[in-house]
Amino acid sequence: MVRPIPYVDLAAQFADERATLERLLIAELSEGQWIAGAAVAELERRLAAQLGVAHVIGLNSGTDALVLGLRALGIGPGDEVITPPNSFVASAASIVAVGATPVFADVLSCQAIDPLAVERAITPRTKAIMPVHLTGRMVAMDPITALARSHGLRVVEDAAQAFGSRQGGKFAGTVGDIGCFSAHPLKNLNAAGDAGFLATNDDDVAQTVRLLRSHGLADRNTVTMWGTVSRLDTVQAVILSHRLDALDGVIAARRRNAAQYRELLDPRHVFHPAPVEDQFDSFHTFVVQVDHRDELQRHLADHGIGTSIHYPVPIHLQPAARSLGHRLGSFPVTERQAGRILSLPIHQFLAADDIARVAATINEFFR
């Protein structure tokens, strides 16, 4: 029987670190400080140092990083925020959650938002641009920040999939006004549940987000603004701090796997955007674009190879987005890609033989 190749392998990750995590978690639980413990502040300090920013605020999800970040920037009802329609729904949903309107701009062949489409989408109501660093590959930020400066707009980086990615020496999430990260279990830096964090150099934004994440409480009895509960759990902070130590190795393994895919996959049938000079991709996912995508996915499944699709239905065509007035044909590049994209296994527990088998199975399908 052929050994299956799973799309993700969280069980292997836990098995690899079980003894250490058990020791760390028992020690933390024994302390009894399960909310806002010292481990949270230490993780925030380490993340800020790694990213080279003044502030990192731990939160309970990447979605809340976007929502609270938008609120801290003063974005709300009547405002518009430009973002791509090919992201996970959280990007647009966070804009709706603060009462603003998501305005979509189509994407390039590499799935990154098109700066020319962003420029065309700017109106007098536009208050921010939300580029999404999809798949661990950064959007070209220079034209985005130039547009923001010329129109007086904020830049909110959705870096949920891109912790560790770099462009021109700057980390994803540190170029704009705020960077929003997810530490969902499927991310490269992953918790054992929902978790996220926000990065910024703006002292006022940081202070506001810290208040918003804990009911606006300046102290136990003083509520300075209406907030919510979005604290990063101490237990998750312990897990993330441990996994941060291993992250360079995780990303290096994913980059090796990506390089092997690029070497082996037949470019006549399989498109993957070429590496960009002075850009370091962290490969949260490895997404190819192919004809006959659904048939290929079934063929791979028949051969024990797990895959996924990120994402088969663009946000503007989701039932929740009907009120925005879009239809099939509104964003043709995004829509064409939605029928061709396929995410291949890329995780750090794959062997070179696994990558070779996936590539050979794909090439065989097209032959």
Secondary structure, 3 states (H helix, E strand, C coil): CCCCECCCCHHHHHHHHHHHHHHHHHHHHHHCCCECCHHHHHHHHHHHHHHCCCEEEEECCHHHHHHHHHHHCCCCCCCEEEECCCCCCHHHHHHHHCCCEEEECCECCCCCECHHHHHHHCCCCEEEECCECHHHCCCCHHHHHHHHHHHCCEEEEECCCCCCCEECCEECCCCCCEEEEECCCCCCCCCCCCCEEEEECCHHHHHHHHHHCECCEEECCEECCCCCECECEHHHHHHHHHHHHHHHHHHHHHHHHHHHHHHHCCCCCCECCCCCCCEECCCCCEEEECCCHHHHHHHHHHCCECCECCCCCCHHHCHHHHHHCCCCCCCHHHHHHHCCEEEECCCCCCCHHHHHHHHHHHHHHHC
